[in-house]
């Protein structure tokens, strides 16, 4: 065998190894997204699944996301499931964790944050990531999205709330977080439970009411068990949500595909999911009216009580944040982005 022949064969072998290496590096990544909302919930149908399809599209099939029909754990466990690799991707409420690891997320839970879920979700993503160190608070995962639902209401089946005294003794389901403290300040008894638990507890009389959106009354089939729904300008409360991926799984994806996925996540996903909430709320209002539920605006005495309690919660939250994070400025920036003028509300 000549020297030239040996060199040629060696070169071909090296090229083959490089080709095989390239194939290994370009292997497809298949991801499982644990979803705990009902499969036909508008957020699953109009936001989660379309985003999953978009991931496959922008990565030209190299990354695919399968939205599971049944969750891999309870709703409160979903952040830890992604962090610990039990599921590849999860979503959920920050307040479900029942601890203080997401201190900055309370930005998206207060009263008077806005009536448009698109504007609120985009503001939440922007302010929480830029001003309040959201990525560090979600350590162990890759942060894909942050969002909020439409304005939160107070629904009950006992009486119309015309004064704060009307709330005394009421047992109200809350999703944890800020609204738990607020309802207690107003004289009610807050009971934490996840959304899928509410139907049974309300129909059995374990609770008298629920802090929910318009959409949730229909999504969780509560219209037969609710008689009164009270609104507050900009929402009595809101909930803050995350969409996260297991960090180890994220590292399996090529930098180019990571960039493509990030481009359709973040603010883009906030807009997508916010519009889904808005559309669902609009559809729910018609069903609420048809069900004969009395939808009414909070009275001046109730609104004053909410403002007083809310101001105290906002102050305490701002003071609890780490050094270098200005909660008061973050809230002001948030409300400026959503068009809420608190001076006019006083």
CORPE-V264452 format. One record per residue. N is the residue number from 0. RES is the residue in one letter. PSI is psi in whole degrees, 0 to 359 (999 if undefined). NEAR is the number of other C-alpha atoms within 8 Angstrom. Layout:
n->{N:N}
res->{RES:RES}
psi->{PSI:PSI}
near->{NEAR:NEAR}
This chain:
n->{0:1:2:3:4:5:6:7:8:9:10:11:12:13:14:15:16:17:18:19:20:21:22:23:24:25:26:27:28:29:30:31:32:33:34:35:36:37:38:39:40:41:42:43:44:45:46:47:48:49:50:51:52:53:54:55:56:57:58:59:60:61:62:63:64:65:66:67:68:69:70:71:72:73:74:75:76:77:78:79:80:81:82:83:84:85:86:87:88:89:90:91:92:93:94:95:96:97:98:99:100:101:102:103:104:105:106:107:108:109:110:111:112:113:114:115:116:117:118:119:120:121:122:123:124:125:126:127:128:129:130:131:132:133:134:135:136:137:138:139:140:141:142:143:144:145:146:147:148:149:150:151:152:153:154:155:156:157:158:159:160:161:162:163:164:165:166:167:168:169:170:171:172:173:174:175:176:177:178:179:180:181:182:183:184:185:186:187:188:189:190:191:192:193:194:195:196:197:198:199:200:201:202:203:204:205:206:207:208:209:210:211:212:213:214:215:216:217:218:219:220:221:222:223:224:225:226:227:228:229:230:231:232:233:234:235:236:237:238:239:240:241:242:243:244:245:246:247:248:249:250:251:252:253:254:255:256:257:258:259:260:261:262:263:264:265:266:267:268:269:270:271:272:273:274:275:276:277:278:279:280:281:282:283:284:285:286:287:288:289:290:291:292:293:294:295:296:297:298:299:300:301:302:303:304:305:306:307:308:309:310:311:312:313:314:315:316:317:318:319:320:321:322:323:324:325:326:327:328:329:330:331:332:333:334:335:336:337:338:339:340:341:342:343:344:345}
res->{X:X:X:X:X:X:X:X:X:X:X:X:X:X:X:X:X:X:X:X:X:X:X:X:X:X:X:X:X:X:X:X:X:X:X:X:X:X:X:X:X:X:X:X:X:X:X:X:X:X:X:X:X:X:X:X:X:X:X:X:X:X:X:X:X:X:X:X:X:X:X:X:X:X:X:X:X:X:X:X:X:X:X:X:X:X:X:X:X:X:X:X:X:X:X:X:X:X:X:X:X:X:X:X:X:X:X:X:X:X:X:X:X:X:X:X:X:X:X:X:X:X:X:X:X:X:X:X:X:X:X:X:X:X:X:X:X:X:X:X:X:X:X:X:X:X:X:X:X:X:X:X:X:X:X:X:X:X:X:X:X:X:X:X:X:X:X:X:X:X:X:X:X:X:X:X:X:X:X:X:X:X:X:X:X:X:X:X:X:X:X:X:X:X:X:X:X:X:X:X:X:X:X:X:X:X:X:X:X:X:X:X:X:X:X:X:X:X:X:X:X:X:X:X:X:X:X:X:X:X:X:X:X:X:X:X:X:X:X:X:X:X:X:X:X:X:X:X:X:X:X:X:X:X:X:X:X:X:X:X:X:X:X:X:X:X:X:X:X:X:X:X:X:X:X:X:X:X:X:X:X:X:X:X:X:X:X:X:X:X:X:X:X:X:X:X:X:X:X:X:X:X:X:X:X:X:X:X:X:X:X:X:X:X:X:X:X:X:X:X:X:X:X:X:X:X:X:X:X:X:X:X:X:X:X:X:X:X:X:X:X:X:X:X:X:X}
psi->{129:162:320:320:318:316:320:315:321:318:317:320:319:318:320:319:319:320:316:320:319:320:318:320:332:15:149:149:119:128:144:126:116:122:123:346:157:142:332:7:139:332:324:314:321:356:302:308:317:322:316:318:323:326:313:323:312:341:9:40:357:334:128:149:124:118:116:144:336:142:157:1:181:155:316:343:358:327:312:328:320:317:323:1:12:323:153:318:139:164:163:182:137:323:343:338:341:32:187:20:335:55:318:339:340:344:321:19:352:173:161:45:348:156:359:117:334:308:318:318:319:320:320:313:312:309:320:320:323:327:338:19:48:321:321:323:340:29:143:351:164:123:114:324:154:136:172:159:188:181:136:143:172:116:142:169:16:307:160:133:106:338:159:330:334:343:345:129:349:138:113:126:135:156:15:185:209:315:335:313:321:313:324:320:327:0:355:170:110:137:119:134:153:162:314:344:345:319:310:315:323:316:333:355:13:326:157:341:182:142:111:168:177:309:322:332:323:322:326:17:52:359:333:346:9:138:332:137:121:130:155:135:125:1:136:328:178:178:146:137:156:155:116:158:144:127:322:322:321:322:343:344:141:153:322:317:327:315:319:321:318:327:331:4:207:235:325:318:323:318:318:310:327:318:324:319:314:313:320:321:317:317:323:326:322:319:326:317:317:331:352:16:134:114:120:155:145:140:165:316:320:317:320:320:321:315:317:312:319:318:321:320:319:318:314:321:312:321:340:348:156:158:135:350:119:95:322:316:322:317:319:317:318:308:329:320:330:357:21:124:99:332:326:340:352:999}
near->{4:5:6:6:8:9:8:8:8:8:8:8:8:8:8:8:8:8:8:8:8:8:8:7:6:8:7:8:9:8:10:11:12:16:14:8:7:6:8:6:9:10:10:13:11:11:13:11:10:9:11:12:10:9:14:13:8:10:11:7:9:10:14:13:12:9:11:9:7:7:9:8:7:8:9:10:9:13:12:7:12:16:13:9:9:8:13:13:13:15:12:12:11:11:11:12:9:7:6:5:5:11:8:11:11:12:11:11:13:14:10:12:16:15:10:11:15:13:12:17:16:12:11:14:14:9:12:13:10:8:9:12:10:12:9:6:10:10:8:8:11:12:10:11:13:13:15:14:14:14:15:14:15:12:13:13:10:7:8:7:10:9:9:12:7:9:11:10:7:11:12:15:13:12:14:11:11:11:13:13:9:12:12:10:8:13:12:13:11:12:10:9:10:10:7:7:8:12:10:7:10:12:8:7:7:8:13:12:14:12:13:11:12:12:14:10:13:12:8:10:9:11:11:6:8:12:13:14:14:12:13:11:8:11:16:15:14:15:12:15:11:13:12:14:15:16:10:7:9:10:7:7:10:8:6:6:11:10:8:11:11:9:8:12:12:12:12:9:12:16:12:11:14:18:10:12:14:13:8:10:12:9:9:12:10:8:9:13:10:7:8:7:12:8:9:8:7:11:8:6:9:12:10:8:10:11:8:8:11:11:8:8:10:10:9:8:10:10:7:6:11:5:4:4:8:10:12:9:7:12:9:8:9:13:12:9:10:12:7:11:8:7:5:5:5:4}
